[in-house]
Amino acid sequence: MDAYKVLFLLVFAVIMLGFVNDNSVMKLLGWQKDIKSLEAQKIEIEQNTKEDRALWELLDTNNEAFERYVREKFYFHKPNEDVCVIRKR
């Protein structure tokens, strides 16, 4: 009879720690997956920020680069100038 009690308590403890508890193993694994995803997003955002800062410095110091960027990005044009937009498929 004691073996059944020990087995029952062992199974109960595994179920409580593994699935039911707020600090369960399943939730911890899910949180670790979320942490890895957020760290990847952080690296991507830091890279984008670095590229944007470099572009900002270039556009702030070089008027020709600024004019080219504005003309390409926003389709600005000079007076008496025609602009043809060719888009890739």
Buried (B, 14 or more C-beta within 10 A) or exposed (E): EEEEEEEEEEEEEEEEEEEEEEEBEEEEEEEEEEEEEEEEEEEEEEEEEEEEEEEEEEBEEEEEEEEEBEBEEEEEEEEEEEEEEEEEE
